Amino acid sequence: MKTEDHAGTARRNVTEQARSTRGGGAAAGRGSELAGDPPADRLVRLSVNLGPEVADQLKEYASRKGVSVTEAVRRAIAVLAFVDEARNRGASLNVEEGGVLKEILFLV
């Protein structure tokens, strides 16, 4: 991933857009209560292999946000899907930091 600085581009609240796109709304952050999640007896258990650094980042995020590692993975997947769908529509991803707008460029 690479960034470029851009000034004067309008910001968007990605969190609110992601919630409205995904139907998370007020239920966002409550684990399996999120809209669209199947009942517990219909969940799929997956096993993934992560390097120690990535596993630590995931656990640290979950701890900071007060959620389970499973919920942290759900959130990561929701953000990835949102960004991917937006990119497929021709949208760009921007981050404002210190008053400077940076466009995130994906090389893939």
N, C-alpha and C positions, 0 to 999 in steps of 0.2 A: 504494500500500500504506500502511496506517495501523496503528499499534500502540496497544494499551491495556494498562495495568498490571493484573495479577491476582496476588494472594498466595495461597499455600496449595494451588495446583494441582499435581498430580503431574507430574514430568518424565518424558519418554520419550527413549530413545536412538534418535534417528531414523536414525543411520547403521546400527545393527544391524538395525533394522526394514527399512530399505531393502534391505540385503543379503539378508535372509531372504525378502523379498517378491520381489526380482529374481533370486535365485539366485546373487548375486555371491560370497558366502561368502569363503573363503580366497583366491579368485582375484581379488577386487576390487582394482582399481588396476593390473592387468596388461594393459591394452589389449585387443587382439582375443582374448585367452585367456578373457575373461569368458564365463560360461555363457550360452548363447543367442545369442552372436555368430555370424553365418554365416562360412563359410570365406572366405578372402581373395578367391577368384574370384567370390564372390556378394555382395560389398560394393557399396553404392550410393554413388556420388560425388555430393555436393551442393555447390552454390555458394550462398553467402549474402552479403548485403550488410550490413555493420555500420558504425555510426558509429565514428569514431576512438576515442572514450572507451570504448565497449563492447569494441572490438577490443583496446585496451590492457589492459582489465580481464581479458579472457580470456587474453591472453598472460602477464600477470603471475601469474594464478592457476596456469596451467600451469607456469610457471617455479618458483613457490614450492613446488608439489607434486612437481616433477620428472617431469612427464608431458608428452605431446605435446598440441598444441592440439586435435587430434582426440579424444584421451582426455578432455580438459577438457570438450569439447562433449558427449561421451557421458555424462559424469557430470552435467552440467547437465540434460540431457534426462531422465536417470534420476530425479533429485531432483524435477523438475517433474512427471513422471508419478506418482511416489510421493505428492506433496502433492495433486495433482489427484484421484487415486483416493481418498485419505483424506478429502478434502473432500466427495467424492461420497457417501461413507459417513456423513457428518455429523460427522466429526472436526474438531477445531480444531488450529491450529498455534501452538505456544508457544515462546518463547525466554526463557531465564533469563539475566539480566545484572545483575551487582552485587547478587545476592540478591533481585532483583525479577523476577517472572514476567510476561512481556508476551505477550499474545495478538496474533498477526498476523491482521489482518482484510483480506480481499481484497474489493475494491469491484466486481469484475466478476462 
